[in-house]
Structure formats: C-alpha cells, structure tokens
Amino acid sequence: MRTVLLSISLIFLALLVFQSCSNTNPESNNSATADKKQLVDEIKQLEDTLKAKSAFQIDRNLAKDLINKNVFYAETYPEDELSPGYLFRAGNVAIGIGSFNEAVGFFEIVHQKYLNYDRAPDALFLEGFTYENHMNDRENAKKCYTDFLKRFPEDQLAEQVRIVLENIDKSPEELVKSFQKK
C-alpha cells in the first residue's frame, strides 16, 4: 500500500512539474522577457564595475560573478543571439583571473556550438593561444591551431596561425636563428 501511495505521489509531482514547465501563459512570457532584460542589465552593470575597478587590480570575486552571470544567461537562453558573446567574454574574464581551464571550456563551446557566430574563429584561436601561452600545453594548442586552419583558412588570423604552427616546437634559440636568416 505504501508503494502505491508513493507511486501516485511521484506521478502527481511529475505532472505538476510538467504543467509548470510547459506553461505558455502570456503573462509568464512577459515575466521571462523581463527576467532576460534584468539579467542583461546585471551583466552590463558587472562589466562596468569590473572595468572601473580593474584599472588598479582585478576584483576576483566580481570577475567570478560576471563569469557566472554570463554562463547563466547562455545556459538559460542558449538560442539567443547574445549567448555566444557572453560565453566569449566569460572566456576572456576567466583568462584575466587565471582560470585557464574554464576559459578554454568557454571558447570551445563558442566555436563548436555557435558556428555562425562572427567571433567563432577568434574563440578557437584563443583556445589554442591559452593552451600554448598560459597552460604550456603545446599538443592541445597545435590541435586547436590545425583545426583553425581547416575550418577558417581565409580568416584574418590564418596567416598568424600558420606562423605559430611552424614555430611552436622551436626553442628560443632556434627562433632567433630562423628570424636572423630572414
């Protein structure tokens, strides 16, 4: 009897959750629009505050709040045209506070999920750059740069990426010698 009651309770709860999630009431749509605008305003305010404070030193807590708001927006509104930009900026802020793994993850989402976003090539480049210069992971950097040239061979960064790939495994001495030859 107890199992039957538990099953009925779970079914009722599931129906209640389903009903609330599928609410297409116009008032709830207006509320969602207001929530979205409020979130955009909060992100803008955090960005402005961080920029004003970062002239002296980066406020890590404020930066983390900004990253979290950007990610929350992208997760809540994944199809919105602002989402890839917020993830891209989250990646840049993450680099600024030394959260390189996080930054790489954000850049990867941008160039893999938002293929038509105009900064997708930049995101892939920055992923490789972060691996190479901040994480000293040349293998993953090479993968990113090679992928960049396959996917975006005509991009304005393509020539720079080719040069990086040619030189990524050279020691500083070898680099100096190769530049002296030119």
CNS distance restraints for C-alpha pairs under 8 A (distance, minus, plus):
assign (resid   1 and name CA) (resid   5 and name CA) 6.33 0.50 0.50
assign (resid   2 and name CA) (resid   6 and name CA) 6.17 0.50 0.50
assign (resid   3 and name CA) (resid   7 and name CA) 6.07 0.50 0.50
assign (resid   4 and name CA) (resid   8 and name CA) 6.16 0.50 0.50
assign (resid   5 and name CA) (resid   9 and name CA) 6.11 0.50 0.50
assign (resid   6 and name CA) (resid  10 and name CA) 6.15 0.50 0.50
assign (resid   7 and name CA) (resid  11 and name CA) 6.17 0.50 0.50
assign (resid   8 and name CA) (resid  12 and name CA) 6.09 0.50 0.50
assign (resid   9 and name CA) (resid  13 and name CA) 6.08 0.50 0.50
assign (resid  10 and name CA) (resid  14 and name CA) 6.05 0.50 0.50
assign (resid  11 and name CA) (resid  15 and name CA) 6.16 0.50 0.50
assign (resid  12 and name CA) (resid  16 and name CA) 6.14 0.50 0.50
assign (resid  13 and name CA) (resid  17 and name CA) 6.15 0.50 0.50
assign (resid  14 and name CA) (resid  18 and name CA) 6.03 0.50 0.50
assign (resid  15 and name CA) (resid  19 and name CA) 5.98 0.50 0.50
assign (resid  16 and name CA) (resid  20 and name CA) 6.25 0.50 0.50
assign (resid  17 and name CA) (resid  21 and name CA) 6.12 0.50 0.50
assign (resid  18 and name CA) (resid  22 and name CA) 6.14 0.50 0.50
assign (resid  19 and name CA) (resid  23 and name CA) 6.28 0.50 0.50
assign (resid  23 and name CA) (resid  28 and name CA) 7.43 0.50 0.50
assign (resid  24 and name CA) (resid  28 and name CA) 6.98 0.50 0.50
assign (resid  24 and name CA) (resid  29 and name CA) 7.10 0.50 0.50
assign (resid  25 and name CA) (resid  29 and name CA) 6.60 0.50 0.50
assign (resid  26 and name CA) (resid  30 and name CA) 6.26 0.50 0.50
assign (resid  27 and name CA) (resid  31 and name CA) 6.23 0.50 0.50
assign (resid  28 and name CA) (resid  32 and name CA) 6.11 0.50 0.50
assign (resid  29 and name CA) (resid  33 and name CA) 6.20 0.50 0.50
assign (resid  30 and name CA) (resid  34 and name CA) 6.16 0.50 0.50
assign (resid  31 and name CA) (resid  35 and name CA) 6.07 0.50 0.50
assign (resid  32 and name CA) (resid  36 and name CA) 6.06 0.50 0.50
assign (resid  33 and name CA) (resid  37 and name CA) 6.20 0.50 0.50
assign (resid  34 and name CA) (resid  38 and name CA) 6.07 0.50 0.50
assign (resid  35 and name CA) (resid  39 and name CA) 6.12 0.50 0.50
assign (resid  36 and name CA) (resid  40 and name CA) 6.27 0.50 0.50
assign (resid  36 and name CA) (resid  73 and name CA) 7.94 0.50 0.50
assign (resid  37 and name CA) (resid  41 and name CA) 6.16 0.50 0.50
assign (resid  38 and name CA) (resid  42 and name CA) 6.12 0.50 0.50
assign (resid  39 and name CA) (resid  43 and name CA) 6.18 0.50 0.50
assign (resid  39 and name CA) (resid  69 and name CA) 7.53 0.50 0.50
assign (resid  39 and name CA) (resid  73 and name CA) 7.19 0.50 0.50
assign (resid  40 and name CA) (resid  44 and name CA) 6.20 0.50 0.50
assign (resid  41 and name CA) (resid  45 and name CA) 6.12 0.50 0.50
assign (resid  42 and name CA) (resid  46 and name CA) 6.14 0.50 0.50
assign (resid  42 and name CA) (resid  69 and name CA) 7.96 0.50 0.50
assign (resid  43 and name CA) (resid  47 and name CA) 6.11 0.50 0.50
assign (resid  43 and name CA) (resid  66 and name CA) 6.39 0.50 0.50
assign (resid  43 and name CA) (resid  69 and name CA) 6.35 0.50 0.50
assign (resid  43 and name CA) (resid  70 and name CA) 6.89 0.50 0.50
assign (resid  44 and name CA) (resid  48 and name CA) 6.15 0.50 0.50
assign (resid  45 and name CA) (resid  49 and name CA) 6.12 0.50 0.50
assign (resid  46 and name CA) (resid  50 and name CA) 5.98 0.50 0.50
assign (resid  46 and name CA) (resid  62 and name CA) 7.16 0.50 0.50
assign (resid  46 and name CA) (resid  65 and name CA) 7.79 0.50 0.50
assign (resid  46 and name CA) (resid  66 and name CA) 5.94 0.50 0.50
assign (resid  47 and name CA) (resid  51 and name CA) 6.08 0.50 0.50
assign (resid  47 and name CA) (resid  66 and name CA) 6.94 0.50 0.50
assign (resid  48 and name CA) (resid  52 and name CA) 6.16 0.50 0.50
assign (resid  49 and name CA) (resid  53 and name CA) 6.16 0.50 0.50
assign (resid  50 and name CA) (resid  54 and name CA) 5.75 0.50 0.50
assign (resid  50 and name CA) (resid  58 and name CA) 7.26 0.50 0.50
assign (resid  50 and name CA) (resid  59 and name CA) 6.99 0.50 0.50
assign (resid  50 and name CA) (resid  62 and name CA) 6.61 0.50 0.50
assign (resid  50 and name CA) (resid  63 and name CA) 6.84 0.50 0.50
assign (resid  51 and name CA) (resid  55 and name CA) 6.93 0.50 0.50
assign (resid  53 and name CA) (resid  57 and name CA) 6.65 0.50 0.50
assign (resid  53 and name CA) (resid  58 and name CA) 6.76 0.50 0.50
assign (resid  53 and name CA) (resid  59 and name CA) 7.12 0.50 0.50
assign (resid  54 and name CA) (resid  58 and name CA) 4.60 0.50 0.50
assign (resid  54 and name CA) (resid  59 and name CA) 6.91 0.50 0.50
assign (resid  58 and name CA) (resid  63 and name CA) 7.45 0.50 0.50
assign (resid  58 and name CA) (resid  96 and name CA) 7.85 0.50 0.50
assign (resid  58 and name CA) (resid  97 and name CA) 7.37 0.50 0.50
assign (resid  59 and name CA) (resid  63 and name CA) 6.10 0.50 0.50
assign (resid  60 and name CA) (resid  64 and name CA) 6.04 0.50 0.50
assign (resid  60 and name CA) (resid  97 and name CA) 6.37 0.50 0.50
assign (resid  61 and name CA) (resid  65 and name CA) 6.16 0.50 0.50
assign (resid  62 and name CA) (resid  66 and name CA) 6.21 0.50 0.50
assign (resid  63 and name CA) (resid  67 and name CA) 6.19 0.50 0.50
assign (resid  63 and name CA) (resid  93 and name CA) 6.53 0.50 0.50
assign (resid  63 and name CA) (resid  94 and name CA) 7.72 0.50 0.50
assign (resid  63 and name CA) (resid  97 and name CA) 7.44 0.50 0.50
assign (resid  64 and name CA) (resid  68 and name CA) 6.08 0.50 0.50
assign (resid  64 and name CA) (resid  94 and name CA) 7.84 0.50 0.50
assign (resid  65 and name CA) (resid  69 and name CA) 6.17 0.50 0.50
assign (resid  66 and name CA) (resid  70 and name CA) 6.13 0.50 0.50
assign (resid  66 and name CA) (resid  90 and name CA) 7.38 0.50 0.50
assign (resid  67 and name CA) (resid  71 and name CA) 6.15 0.50 0.50
assign (resid  67 and name CA) (resid  89 and name CA) 7.98 0.50 0.50
assign (resid  67 and name CA) (resid  90 and name CA) 4.85 0.50 0.50
assign (resid  67 and name CA) (resid  91 and name CA) 7.98 0.50 0.50
assign (resid  67 and name CA) (resid  93 and name CA) 6.92 0.50 0.50
assign (resid  67 and name CA) (resid  94 and name CA) 7.22 0.50 0.50
assign (resid  68 and name CA) (resid  72 and name CA) 5.94 0.50 0.50
assign (resid  69 and name CA) (resid  73 and name CA) 6.10 0.50 0.50
assign (resid  70 and name CA) (resid  74 and name CA) 6.36 0.50 0.50
assign (resid  70 and name CA) (resid  83 and name CA) 7.82 0.50 0.50
assign (resid  70 and name CA) (resid  86 and name CA) 5.01 0.50 0.50
assign (resid  70 and name CA) (resid  87 and name CA) 6.15 0.50 0.50
assign (resid  70 and name CA) (resid  89 and name CA) 7.79 0.50 0.50
assign (resid  70 and name CA) (resid  90 and name CA) 6.20 0.50 0.50
assign (resid  71 and name CA) (resid  75 and name CA) 6.05 0.50 0.50
assign (resid  71 and name CA) (resid  86 and name CA) 7.04 0.50 0.50
assign (resid  71 and name CA) (resid  87 and name CA) 6.15 0.50 0.50
assign (resid  71 and name CA) (resid  90 and name CA) 7.21 0.50 0.50
assign (resid  72 and name CA) (resid  76 and name CA) 5.90 0.50 0.50
assign (resid  73 and name CA) (resid  77 and name CA) 5.82 0.50 0.50
assign (resid  73 and name CA) (resid  78 and name CA) 7.69 0.50 0.50
assign (resid  73 and name CA) (resid  83 and name CA) 6.59 0.50 0.50
assign (resid  73 and name CA) (resid  86 and name CA) 7.60 0.50 0.50
assign (resid  74 and name CA) (resid  78 and name CA) 4.93 0.50 0.50
assign (resid  74 and name CA) (resid  80 and name CA) 7.71 0.50 0.50
assign (resid  74 and name CA) (resid  82 and name CA) 7.79 0.50 0.50
assign (resid  74 and name CA) (resid  83 and name CA) 4.44 0.50 0.50
assign (resid  74 and name CA) (resid  84 and name CA) 7.06 0.50 0.50
assign (resid  74 and name CA) (resid  86 and name CA) 6.85 0.50 0.50
assign (resid  74 and name CA) (resid  87 and name CA) 6.82 0.50 0.50
assign (resid  77 and name CA) (resid  83 and name CA) 6.79 0.50 0.50
assign (resid  78 and name CA) (resid  83 and name CA) 6.02 0.50 0.50
assign (resid  79 and name CA) (resid  83 and name CA) 7.14 0.50 0.50
assign (resid  81 and name CA) (resid  85 and name CA) 7.90 0.50 0.50
assign (resid  82 and name CA) (resid  86 and name CA) 6.31 0.50 0.50
assign (resid  83 and name CA) (resid  87 and name CA) 6.32 0.50 0.50
assign (resid  84 and name CA) (resid  88 and name CA) 6.03 0.50 0.50
assign (resid  84 and name CA) (resid 110 and name CA) 5.62 0.50 0.50
assign (resid  84 and name CA) (resid 114 and name CA) 6.47 0.50 0.50
assign (resid  84 and name CA) (resid 117 and name CA) 6.93 0.50 0.50
assign (resid  85 and name CA) (resid  89 and name CA) 6.13 0.50 0.50
assign (resid  86 and name CA) (resid  90 and name CA) 6.04 0.50 0.50
assign (resid  87 and name CA) (resid  91 and name CA) 6.25 0.50 0.50
assign (resid  87 and name CA) (resid 106 and name CA) 5.67 0.50 0.50
assign (resid  87 and name CA) (resid 107 and name CA) 7.23 0.50 0.50
assign (resid  87 and name CA) (resid 109 and name CA) 7.85 0.50 0.50
assign (resid  87 and name CA) (resid 110 and name CA) 6.66 0.50 0.50
assign (resid  88 and name CA) (resid  92 and name CA) 6.56 0.50 0.50
assign (resid  88 and name CA) (resid 106 and name CA) 6.49 0.50 0.50
assign (resid  88 and name CA) (resid 107 and name CA) 6.06 0.50 0.50
assign (resid  88 and name CA) (resid 110 and name CA) 6.58 0.50 0.50
assign (resid  88 and name CA) (resid 123 and name CA) 6.80 0.50 0.50
assign (resid  89 and name CA) (resid  93 and name CA) 6.17 0.50 0.50
assign (resid  90 and name CA) (resid  94 and name CA) 5.99 0.50 0.50
assign (resid  90 and name CA) (resid 103 and name CA) 7.11 0.50 0.50
assign (resid  90 and name CA) (resid 106 and name CA) 6.88 0.50 0.50
assign (resid  91 and name CA) (resid  95 and name CA) 6.30 0.50 0.50
assign (resid  91 and name CA) (resid 102 and name CA) 7.03 0.50 0.50
assign (resid  91 and name CA) (resid 103 and name CA) 4.06 0.50 0.50
assign (resid  91 and name CA) (resid 104 and name CA) 6.92 0.50 0.50
assign (resid  91 and name CA) (resid 105 and name CA) 7.78 0.50 0.50
assign (resid  91 and name CA) (resid 106 and name CA) 5.29 0.50 0.50
assign (resid  91 and name CA) (resid 107 and name CA) 6.03 0.50 0.50
assign (resid  92 and name CA) (resid  96 and name CA) 6.36 0.50 0.50
assign (resid  92 and name CA) (resid 103 and name CA) 6.73 0.50 0.50
assign (resid  93 and name CA) (resid  97 and name CA) 6.54 0.50 0.50
assign (resid  93 and name CA) (resid 103 and name CA) 7.84 0.50 0.50
assign (resid  94 and name CA) (resid  98 and name CA) 6.15 0.50 0.50
assign (resid  94 and name CA) (resid  99 and name CA) 4.89 0.50 0.50
assign (resid  94 and name CA) (resid 100 and name CA) 6.41 0.50 0.50
assign (resid  94 and name CA) (resid 102 and name CA) 6.42 0.50 0.50
assign (resid  94 and name CA) (resid 103 and name CA) 5.17 0.50 0.50
assign (resid  95 and name CA) (resid  99 and name CA) 5.64 0.50 0.50
assign (resid  95 and name CA) (resid 100 and name CA) 5.50 0.50 0.50
assign (resid  95 and name CA) (resid 103 and name CA) 5.89 0.50 0.50
assign (resid  95 and name CA) (resid 130 and name CA) 7.91 0.50 0.50
assign (resid  99 and name CA) (resid 103 and name CA) 6.29 0.50 0.50
assign (resid 100 and name CA) (resid 104 and name CA) 6.13 0.50 0.50
assign (resid 100 and name CA) (resid 130 and name CA) 6.85 0.50 0.50
assign (resid 100 and name CA) (resid 134 and name CA) 7.00 0.50 0.50
assign (resid 100 and name CA) (resid 135 and name CA) 7.12 0.50 0.50
assign (resid 101 and name CA) (resid 105 and name CA) 6.30 0.50 0.50
assign (resid 102 and name CA) (resid 106 and name CA) 6.35 0.50 0.50
assign (resid 103 and name CA) (resid 107 and name CA) 6.23 0.50 0.50
assign (resid 103 and name CA) (resid 127 and name CA) 7.57 0.50 0.50
assign (resid 103 and name CA) (resid 130 and name CA) 7.92 0.50 0.50
assign (resid 104 and name CA) (resid 108 and name CA) 6.05 0.50 0.50
assign (resid 104 and name CA) (resid 126 and name CA) 7.87 0.50 0.50
assign (resid 104 and name CA) (resid 127 and name CA) 5.10 0.50 0.50
assign (resid 104 and name CA) (resid 130 and name CA) 6.88 0.50 0.50
assign (resid 104 and name CA) (resid 131 and name CA) 7.61 0.50 0.50
assign (resid 105 and name CA) (resid 109 and name CA) 6.29 0.50 0.50
assign (resid 106 and name CA) (resid 110 and name CA) 6.33 0.50 0.50
assign (resid 107 and name CA) (resid 111 and name CA) 6.38 0.50 0.50
assign (resid 107 and name CA) (resid 123 and name CA) 4.79 0.50 0.50
assign (resid 107 and name CA) (resid 124 and name CA) 6.35 0.50 0.50
assign (resid 107 and name CA) (resid 126 and name CA) 7.03 0.50 0.50
assign (resid 107 and name CA) (resid 127 and name CA) 5.74 0.50 0.50
assign (resid 108 and name CA) (resid 112 and name CA) 5.97 0.50 0.50
assign (resid 108 and name CA) (resid 123 and name CA) 6.97 0.50 0.50
assign (resid 108 and name CA) (resid 124 and name CA) 6.61 0.50 0.50
assign (resid 108 and name CA) (resid 127 and name CA) 6.76 0.50 0.50
assign (resid 109 and name CA) (resid 113 and name CA) 5.48 0.50 0.50
assign (resid 109 and name CA) (resid 114 and name CA) 7.43 0.50 0.50
assign (resid 110 and name CA) (resid 114 and name CA) 5.31 0.50 0.50
assign (resid 110 and name CA) (resid 115 and name CA) 7.55 0.50 0.50
assign (resid 110 and name CA) (resid 117 and name CA) 7.84 0.50 0.50
assign (resid 110 and name CA) (resid 120 and name CA) 6.01 0.50 0.50
assign (resid 110 and name CA) (resid 123 and name CA) 6.40 0.50 0.50
assign (resid 111 and name CA) (resid 115 and name CA) 5.78 0.50 0.50
assign (resid 111 and name CA) (resid 117 and name CA) 7.86 0.50 0.50
assign (resid 111 and name CA) (resid 119 and name CA) 7.98 0.50 0.50
assign (resid 111 and name CA) (resid 120 and name CA) 4.42 0.50 0.50
assign (resid 111 and name CA) (resid 121 and name CA) 6.69 0.50 0.50
assign (resid 111 and name CA) (resid 123 and name CA) 5.84 0.50 0.50
assign (resid 111 and name CA) (resid 124 and name CA) 5.87 0.50 0.50
assign (resid 112 and name CA) (resid 120 and name CA) 7.95 0.50 0.50
assign (resid 114 and name CA) (resid 120 and name CA) 6.91 0.50 0.50
assign (resid 115 and name CA) (resid 120 and name CA) 6.26 0.50 0.50
assign (resid 116 and name CA) (resid 120 and name CA) 7.20 0.50 0.50
assign (resid 119 and name CA) (resid 123 and name CA) 6.21 0.50 0.50
assign (resid 120 and name CA) (resid 124 and name CA) 6.39 0.50 0.50
assign (resid 121 and name CA) (resid 125 and name CA) 6.19 0.50 0.50
assign (resid 121 and name CA) (resid 148 and name CA) 6.96 0.50 0.50
assign (resid 121 and name CA) (resid 152 and name CA) 6.66 0.50 0.50
assign (resid 121 and name CA) (resid 155 and name CA) 7.44 0.50 0.50
assign (resid 122 and name CA) (resid 126 and name CA) 5.97 0.50 0.50
assign (resid 123 and name CA) (resid 127 and name CA) 6.08 0.50 0.50
assign (resid 124 and name CA) (resid 128 and name CA) 6.42 0.50 0.50
assign (resid 124 and name CA) (resid 144 and name CA) 6.44 0.50 0.50
assign (resid 124 and name CA) (resid 145 and name CA) 7.71 0.50 0.50
assign (resid 124 and name CA) (resid 148 and name CA) 6.42 0.50 0.50
assign (resid 125 and name CA) (resid 129 and name CA) 6.05 0.50 0.50
assign (resid 125 and name CA) (resid 144 and name CA) 7.00 0.50 0.50
assign (resid 125 and name CA) (resid 145 and name CA) 6.63 0.50 0.50
assign (resid 125 and name CA) (resid 148 and name CA) 6.79 0.50 0.50
assign (resid 125 and name CA) (resid 161 and name CA) 7.90 0.50 0.50
assign (resid 126 and name CA) (resid 130 and name CA) 5.84 0.50 0.50
assign (resid 127 and name CA) (resid 131 and name CA) 6.32 0.50 0.50
assign (resid 127 and name CA) (resid 141 and name CA) 7.45 0.50 0.50
assign (resid 127 and name CA) (resid 144 and name CA) 6.88 0.50 0.50
assign (resid 128 and name CA) (resid 132 and name CA) 6.11 0.50 0.50
assign (resid 128 and name CA) (resid 140 and name CA) 6.92 0.50 0.50
assign (resid 128 and name CA) (resid 141 and name CA) 4.18 0.50 0.50
assign (resid 128 and name CA) (resid 142 and name CA) 7.03 0.50 0.50
assign (resid 128 and name CA) (resid 143 and name CA) 7.66 0.50 0.50
assign (resid 128 and name CA) (resid 144 and name CA) 4.96 0.50 0.50
assign (resid 128 and name CA) (resid 145 and name CA) 5.99 0.50 0.50
assign (resid 129 and name CA) (resid 133 and name CA) 5.80 0.50 0.50
assign (resid 129 and name CA) (resid 134 and name CA) 7.65 0.50 0.50
assign (resid 129 and name CA) (resid 141 and name CA) 6.57 0.50 0.50
assign (resid 130 and name CA) (resid 134 and name CA) 5.09 0.50 0.50
assign (resid 130 and name CA) (resid 135 and name CA) 6.41 0.50 0.50
assign (resid 130 and name CA) (resid 141 and name CA) 7.71 0.50 0.50
assign (resid 131 and name CA) (resid 135 and name CA) 4.87 0.50 0.50
assign (resid 131 and name CA) (resid 136 and name CA) 6.00 0.50 0.50
assign (resid 131 and name CA) (resid 137 and name CA) 5.05 0.50 0.50
assign (resid 131 and name CA) (resid 138 and name CA) 6.61 0.50 0.50
assign (resid 131 and name CA) (resid 140 and name CA) 6.34 0.50 0.50
assign (resid 131 and name CA) (resid 141 and name CA) 5.14 0.50 0.50
assign (resid 132 and name CA) (resid 136 and name CA) 4.96 0.50 0.50
assign (resid 132 and name CA) (resid 137 and name CA) 5.31 0.50 0.50
assign (resid 132 and name CA) (resid 138 and name CA) 5.14 0.50 0.50
assign (resid 132 and name CA) (resid 140 and name CA) 7.76 0.50 0.50
assign (resid 132 and name CA) (resid 141 and name CA) 5.24 0.50 0.50
assign (resid 133 and name CA) (resid 137 and name CA) 7.96 0.50 0.50
assign (resid 137 and name CA) (resid 141 and name CA) 6.26 0.50 0.50
assign (resid 138 and name CA) (resid 142 and name CA) 5.98 0.50 0.50
assign (resid 138 and name CA) (resid 168 and name CA) 7.29 0.50 0.50
assign (resid 138 and name CA) (resid 169 and name CA) 7.85 0.50 0.50
assign (resid 139 and name CA) (resid 143 and name CA) 6.39 0.50 0.50
assign (resid 140 and name CA) (resid 144 and name CA) 6.26 0.50 0.50
assign (resid 141 and name CA) (resid 145 and name CA) 6.15 0.50 0.50
assign (resid 142 and name CA) (resid 146 and name CA) 5.92 0.50 0.50
assign (resid 142 and name CA) (resid 165 and name CA) 6.67 0.50 0.50
assign (resid 142 and name CA) (resid 168 and name CA) 7.89 0.50 0.50
assign (resid 143 and name CA) (resid 147 and name CA) 6.03 0.50 0.50
assign (resid 144 and name CA) (resid 148 and name CA) 6.00 0.50 0.50
assign (resid 145 and name CA) (resid 149 and name CA) 6.40 0.50 0.50
assign (resid 145 and name CA) (resid 161 and name CA) 6.17 0.50 0.50
assign (resid 145 and name CA) (resid 162 and name CA) 7.96 0.50 0.50
assign (resid 145 and name CA) (resid 165 and name CA) 6.97 0.50 0.50
assign (resid 146 and name CA) (resid 150 and name CA) 6.39 0.50 0.50
assign (resid 146 and name CA) (resid 165 and name CA) 7.81 0.50 0.50
assign (resid 147 and name CA) (resid 151 and name CA) 6.07 0.50 0.50
assign (resid 148 and name CA) (resid 152 and name CA) 5.52 0.50 0.50
assign (resid 148 and name CA) (resid 153 and name CA) 7.19 0.50 0.50
assign (resid 148 and name CA) (resid 158 and name CA) 7.57 0.50 0.50
assign (resid 148 and name CA) (resid 161 and name CA) 7.86 0.50 0.50
assign (resid 149 and name CA) (resid 153 and name CA) 4.67 0.50 0.50
assign (resid 149 and name CA) (resid 158 and name CA) 6.24 0.50 0.50
assign (resid 149 and name CA) (resid 161 and name CA) 7.44 0.50 0.50
assign (resid 149 and name CA) (resid 162 and name CA) 7.68 0.50 0.50
assign (resid 152 and name CA) (resid 158 and name CA) 7.09 0.50 0.50
assign (resid 153 and name CA) (resid 158 and name CA) 5.77 0.50 0.50
assign (resid 154 and name CA) (resid 158 and name CA) 6.34 0.50 0.50
assign (resid 157 and name CA) (resid 161 and name CA) 6.18 0.50 0.50
assign (resid 158 and name CA) (resid 162 and name CA) 6.22 0.50 0.50
assign (resid 159 and name CA) (resid 163 and name CA) 6.39 0.50 0.50
assign (resid 160 and name CA) (resid 164 and name CA) 6.23 0.50 0.50
assign (resid 161 and name CA) (resid 165 and name CA) 6.15 0.50 0.50
assign (resid 162 and name CA) (resid 166 and name CA) 6.26 0.50 0.50
assign (resid 163 and name CA) (resid 167 and name CA) 6.33 0.50 0.50
assign (resid 164 and name CA) (resid 168 and name CA) 5.55 0.50 0.50
assign (resid 167 and name CA) (resid 175 and name CA) 7.12 0.50 0.50
assign (resid 170 and name CA) (resid 174 and name CA) 5.63 0.50 0.50
assign (resid 170 and name CA) (resid 175 and name CA) 6.12 0.50 0.50
assign (resid 171 and name CA) (resid 175 and name CA) 6.27 0.50 0.50
assign (resid 172 and name CA) (resid 176 and name CA) 6.26 0.50 0.50
assign (resid 173 and name CA) (resid 177 and name CA) 6.31 0.50 0.50
assign (resid 174 and name CA) (resid 178 and name CA) 6.14 0.50 0.50
assign (resid 175 and name CA) (resid 179 and name CA) 6.18 0.50 0.50
assign (resid 176 and name CA) (resid 180 and name CA) 6.12 0.50 0.50
assign (resid 177 and name CA) (resid 181 and name CA) 6.32 0.50 0.50
assign (resid 178 and name CA) (resid 182 and name CA) 6.70 0.50 0.50
